[in-house]
């Protein structure tokens, strides 16, 4: 078997991938790289205008690429329901890359369902989307769900009794890292339940390392940033990488036939930059009791039962 290289991805012209948040940042480069394999790529994002800009840019890079758009706002249950119907209506779905979500915010806000915005979007919104599209993935042997995590999970404090972060003052970074940790635990728990239920879909986790817009290649009109000057960029690349490289772990988790369910993929060097490799699974991501509690809470908050026939271990 040839070693994996992001510059020579497996040819996948028959496949269709849905990338949430695919109009900018890491999601844009995930879409670009999957498009390079010949696959059809569907951008599922909130803004049709930004998606159109991304499609224009991607089409300039790959004129014969097959691209589509589905409107998805993970903070709005009605939008999730509508987007899920559109995803299920696709002829095939070989992979769902859960890259979209809320970023760090300074003040408390709420989703359309009245949940705290960051946890409600990143954890509950993605949980609801999975619940509503899993049947479409099951129609394709070997389909995968890729959850985009964050290195912030290493310092996250996740309390199932206070996922809304009402105790004490609101801290945007703490809220964000807790939501990403919840997502990553849920991805592991999802794969365990899929296997126990005898289903073929697999759930994997990717984390992008420390990926900065300014270290990536120029892509306009989307993304609209300017790369740093060569000297500054060369210094920064000692520890960091561009968002194009930040996309590599998710793309490898999506395409590599050897990638197993429940695995974590990230950059080779200090988990912050470099080639995408399978990472050692730390104890934090093997916290099965905490994962089961977050799962139950997510079912309760969304009103959706995902794999209800499987009883979690004690």
Secondary structure, DSSP 8 states (H G I E B T S, - for coil): -----TTS----TT-EEEEETTTSHHHHHHHHHHHTTT-EEEEEES-HHHHHHHHHHHHHHSTT-EEEEEE--TT-HHHHHHHHHHHHTSS---EEEE-------SS--B-TTSSBHHHIIIIIIHHHHHHHHHHHHHTSTT-EEEEE--GGGGG----GGGTT--SSS--HHHHHHHHHHHHHHHHHHHHHHHHHTT-S-EEEEE---SEEGGGS---SSSS------HHHHHHHTTT-EEHHHHTHHHHHHHH-TT--TT-EEEEEETTTEEEEEEE---GGGG-HHHHHHHHHHHHHHHT--SSTTS----
